[in-house]
């Protein structure tokens, strides 16, 4: 998905709580390593460049894609790996929807819902799906997931609810 080969280095993508952002980037930033520590809770030696080069489909153009870490996405502006380490917007973010975490949404960089789904088969563990939502709770990327979990349509134009409880209650 997203211009990445399916191999061992990409097997974690969308299968845990944190690696749920599909990020495309320019070649000149793909070897950035967070050496300045600007992304909290990420190693200062987060050298993904060789993996990005190896796993990105070259026929899709220069640069590359990677499933980057979501942590820091609850902040405004987002302070996650895509936005800070790679100076990029996300193509999409996968967010599991509370309260049962059996539904997910894909949202764009502004938090607008692109798609929602209820997968079948083997899912990531429940604790990972819950943890994924916790990484965005309180921020713009949680709004569509909260609406989906409440069985409601996503707010128009990515409008945020006054509080997460309002979305869950359907107010």
N, C-alpha and C positions, 0 to 999 in steps of 0.2 A: 504494500500500500504506500501511497505517497512518494513514489519514486525510489523506494528501497527494495533491495533484493531480500528474499526470504532466506536467511542463513542464521548461524549461531549468534552472530553479533547483533542481530535484530530481533531475536526470539523473545526478548523482554518487552518489546514494544506493545503497549496497550494491554499487557498481561500482569501488571502490578499496580500499585497505587500512584506511583510517581511519574513513570515514563509514558505520559499520555498526551503529549503535545507533538503534533507533526510540524516540524519546522524546516522551511527551506532557507538556504543561505547563499550568499555570494562566496566565491572561492577565497577571497582575501580574509574572510573571518572564520572559515571552517577549522582553522588550526588555533583559534583562540583557546586559552586554557583556564580562564578564571584566575590567573596568577595574581591579580590584585585583590582577590577575595570579594569582589563586588556582589557575587551571588551567595547569599547566606546558605549555610548547610551544604555547600558543594565544595569539593576538594579544590585547592589552588593548583592542582596538577590534573585538572579535568581535561586531559588531552584526547579529544575525540576525533581530531582531524584524520588520522590514518583509518579509523573505522568508517568515518563518513565517506572518505574517498573510495574505500573498498566496497561499501554496501550501496552507494548511490548509483542509480542507473545512468550511465554517461549519455545515452541517447536522448535524455531529457534536458540536456544542456549543462553549462558550466555551473559550478557550485556544488550543491548537494542537499540532501535531506537527512534528518535524524529525528528520532523520537526523544525529545528532550524532557528534562525534569520539570514538573509542574510546581514544585514548592516555590513560594513567593508570589504565586498568581492571585492570591487573595488581596494583595495590596493594590493601591492606586497611586501611580501607574504600576503595572505588573513588574515584579522584580524576579522573574524566573530566568532560567538558562536561555531560552529563546530571545527574550527581550534584552537581557543584559550581556551575557557572554557572547552571543552571536549577533547582537544589534539587529534582530529580525522580528518580524511579526510571525504569529503562528498561522499555518494554513488551516488547522483545526485543532481543537482540544476535545478529548473525550472526558465526560464527567458522568459518573454514576449518580442516579437520582434517588434521594431519600423518599420514603422511609424504608422501603424494602430492598433497594439497590439491585433490582432485577431489570431495570430499564436504564438506558444511558442516553445522553444527548451528545451530539457533536456541535460545538459552537465555534464561531469565527473569532477573530482577534478582538472584536468589539463586544463579544459575549452573546451575539445573536445566534439563535438556534438555526443550524443548517439541516439537521436530521435527528430523529430519535428512533430508538430501536429497543427490542426486547429479544436478546439473543437466546438461542437454544444450544444444547450441547454443554461442553465443559467451559465454565466461566472462571474468571480469576476468583480466588478465595473471597469469602464475604468480608473478612477484615481488610483486604486490599481495596475492595469496592467502597467500603465505608471510609477508609483512609483517603482514597482519591477525592471523595466529596469534601472531607475535612480540610484538604489542602486548598480548596477554593471557597469554602464557606465564608460568607460575609463580603465576597467580592463579586464583580460583574459576571464572572464565569459560572457562578452558582445559580443565578436567577432562572435560566431555562431549565436546569436540572430540577430545581424546586418546583417549578410549574409542571414539568413532566411527571414528577413523583406524586403530585396532587391531581393528576389526570386533567390538567388544564392546558390550554394552548399557551405557547410562549408569549410573554408580553410583547406588544407591538414595538418595533424598533429597538429591541433590547432594553426597554425601560426597566429599571430596577424597582422592586417592591420596596416600600418604606422600611420594612424589616423582613428577614427571611421567614419569620413566622407568618407574615401576611401572605406570602406566596404559598406556603404549606397549607394555610387555612383557606386559601382561595379568595381572600379579600380583595 
